Amino acid sequence: MSTALITGASGGIGQAIAEEFAKRGNRLVLHCHKNTDRLEEIASSLVEKGYETPLIVAGDLSEAETAERIAKEAGQVDVLINNAGITRDGLLISMKEKDFDDVIASDLKSVYLMSKACIRPMIKKRYGRIINITSVSGIYGNAGQANYAAAKAGIIGFSKSLAKEVASRNITVNCIAPGMVDTEMTRAISDLAKEKLLEQIPMKRMASPCEIAYIAAMLADERASYITGAVIEVNGGM
Ligand SMILES: NC(=O)c1ccc[n+]([C@@H]2O[C@H](COP(=O)([O-])OP(=O)(O)OC[C@H]3O[C@@H](n4cnc5c(N)ncnc54)[C@H](O)[C@@H]3O)[C@@H](O)[C@H]2O)c1
């Protein structure tokens, strides 16, 4: 049975990934920042559905000690899904330094710290899957998201480089770049702005979190062994 560690599993996409991986018989380690009550509810609902009880871990992944502690608590991780992330949107002209730093720390530094904390046992086992959730903003840019786009583009460069470092050890490193997904993150956008964004999506709708989770499961499958350094866009044709 493989063990999947999912960061930010109390959020919309993380929860959907947890459900998809539980269905496929993985042992789950679910991480959240602070919202352990929500994560416990998610874990209980998985147990009610007959899946194994997930291990719950918590903490701020932009801190090295926390990332190392969480990797230790998780034990051997076969699949690491770096999903945790935040937005602090605003035009550059008024973007506060803290909003830039916080997004880089939560969205990009966390990926470096968690990957580093989990990679050694993967190298020893000569098996691993790292799946990083980036965004279309990191590929095409997005007005009002210079900080977020920089972090998400950074994840892509990081993933492509790490993929080259560990390919010979049978470890794959890939990115999923969602467009707009129906979660708390997009519920914060005003209706008017949302309407405008939806106009730019050929499918005229947001993704459901399970449409992202399915691609994560596909990349985690042992049979996806020749896909590495890739960025898979899941964006309704954007
Ligand atoms: N919703 C979208 O439209 C969309 C689009 C593209 C990419 N994404 C990305 O998908 C991922 C999941 O997003 P979501 O929509 O489920 O958001 P969400 O806000 O529902 O969940 C985000 C999760 O990340 C955790 N997190 C944030 N900062 C953290 C930190 N420093 N340490 C530990 N945990 C932290 C939060 O606690 C939460 O559990 C994010 O990386 C996001 O950037 C989302």
The ligand as an SDF file (V2000), in Angstrom:
LIG
                    3D

 44 48  0  0  0  0  0  0  0  0999 V2000
   -9.1700   27.3550   -6.4790 N   0  0  0  0  0  0  0  0  0  0  0  0
   -8.5920   27.6850   -7.6020 C   0  0  0  0  0  0  0  0  0  0  0  0
   -9.2310   28.2600   -8.4960 O   0  0  0  0  0  0  0  0  0  0  0  0
   -7.1540   27.3340   -7.8670 C   0  0  0  0  0  0  0  0  0  0  0  0
   -6.6500   27.5350   -9.1430 C   0  0  0  0  0  0  0  0  0  0  0  0
   -5.3260   27.2220   -9.4230 C   0  0  0  0  0  0  0  0  0  0  0  0
   -4.5180   26.7220   -8.4180 C   0  0  0  0  0  0  0  0  0  0  0  0
   -5.0260   26.5470   -7.1740 N   0  0  0  0  0  0  0  0  0  0  0  0
   -4.1040   26.0380   -6.1500 C   0  0  0  0  0  0  0  0  0  0  0  0
   -4.6090   24.8460   -5.5940 O   0  0  0  0  0  0  0  0  0  0  0  0
   -4.1640   24.7020   -4.2470 C   0  0  0  0  0  0  0  0  0  0  0  0
   -5.3460   24.4110   -3.3420 C   0  0  0  0  0  0  0  0  0  0  0  0
   -6.2370   25.5080   -3.4160 O   0  0  0  0  0  0  0  0  0  0  0  0
   -7.7680   25.4950   -2.9240 P   0  0  0  0  0  0  0  0  0  0  0  0
   -8.5470   26.1950   -3.9630 O   0  0  0  0  0  0  0  0  0  0  0  0
   -8.1570   24.1560   -2.4580 O   0  0  0  0  0  0  0  0  0  0  0  0
   -7.6050   26.5250   -1.7170 O   0  0  0  0  0  0  0  0  0  0  0  0
   -8.0980   26.5120   -0.2170 P   0  0  0  0  0  0  0  0  0  0  0  0
   -7.9270   27.8970    0.2840 O   0  0  0  0  0  0  0  0  0  0  0  0
   -9.4550   25.8610   -0.1360 O   0  0  0  0  0  0  0  0  0  0  0  0
   -7.0030   25.5500    0.4780 O   0  0  0  0  0  0  0  0  0  0  0  0
   -5.6450   25.9000    0.6360 C   0  0  0  0  0  0  0  0  0  0  0  0
   -5.0190   25.0860    1.7420 C   0  0  0  0  0  0  0  0  0  0  0  0
   -3.6380   25.4260    1.9000 O   0  0  0  0  0  0  0  0  0  0  0  0
   -3.3470   25.5820    3.2880 C   0  0  0  0  0  0  0  0  0  0  0  0
   -2.2040   26.4950    3.4930 N   0  0  0  0  0  0  0  0  0  0  0  0
   -2.0610   27.7450    3.0130 C   0  0  0  0  0  0  0  0  0  0  0  0
   -0.8920   28.2810    3.4320 N   0  0  0  0  0  0  0  0  0  0  0  0
   -0.2770   27.3640    4.2070 C   0  0  0  0  0  0  0  0  0  0  0  0
    0.9330   27.3210    4.9430 C   0  0  0  0  0  0  0  0  0  0  0  0
    1.7900   28.3460    4.9930 N   0  0  0  0  0  0  0  0  0  0  0  0
    1.2420   26.2050    5.6360 N   0  0  0  0  0  0  0  0  0  0  0  0
    0.4150   25.1750    5.6220 C   0  0  0  0  0  0  0  0  0  0  0  0
   -0.7650   25.1360    4.9450 N   0  0  0  0  0  0  0  0  0  0  0  0
   -1.1170   26.2270    4.2510 C   0  0  0  0  0  0  0  0  0  0  0  0
   -4.6400   26.1100    3.8710 C   0  0  0  0  0  0  0  0  0  0  0  0
   -4.6950   25.9140    5.2560 O   0  0  0  0  0  0  0  0  0  0  0  0
   -5.6920   25.2910    3.0910 C   0  0  0  0  0  0  0  0  0  0  0  0
   -5.8740   24.0260    3.6740 O   0  0  0  0  0  0  0  0  0  0  0  0
   -3.4300   25.9970   -3.9070 C   0  0  0  0  0  0  0  0  0  0  0  0
   -2.0470   25.8030   -4.0510 O   0  0  0  0  0  0  0  0  0  0  0  0
   -3.9290   26.9620   -4.9600 C   0  0  0  0  0  0  0  0  0  0  0  0
   -3.0030   27.9860   -5.2230 O   0  0  0  0  0  0  0  0  0  0  0  0
   -6.3160   26.8430   -6.8630 C   0  0  0  0  0  0  0  0  0  0  0  0
  1  2  1  0
  2  3  2  0
  2  4  1  0
  4  5  1  0
  4 44  2  0
  5  6  2  0
  6  7  1  0
  7  8  2  0
  8  9  1  0
  8 44  1  0
  9 10  1  0
  9 42  1  0
 10 11  1  0
 11 12  1  0
 11 40  1  0
 12 13  1  0
 13 14  1  0
 14 15  2  0
 14 16  1  0
 14 17  1  0
 17 18  1  0
 18 19  2  0
 18 20  1  0
 18 21  1  0
 21 22  1  0
 22 23  1  0
 23 24  1  0
 23 38  1  0
 24 25  1  0
 25 26  1  0
 25 36  1  0
 26 27  1  0
 26 35  1  0
 27 28  2  0
 28 29  1  0
 29 30  1  0
 29 35  2  0
 30 31  1  0
 30 32  2  0
 32 33  1  0
 33 34  2  0
 34 35  1  0
 36 37  1  0
 36 38  1  0
 38 39  1  0
 40 41  1  0
 40 42  1  0
 42 43  1  0
M  CHG  2   8   1  16  -1
M  END
$$$$
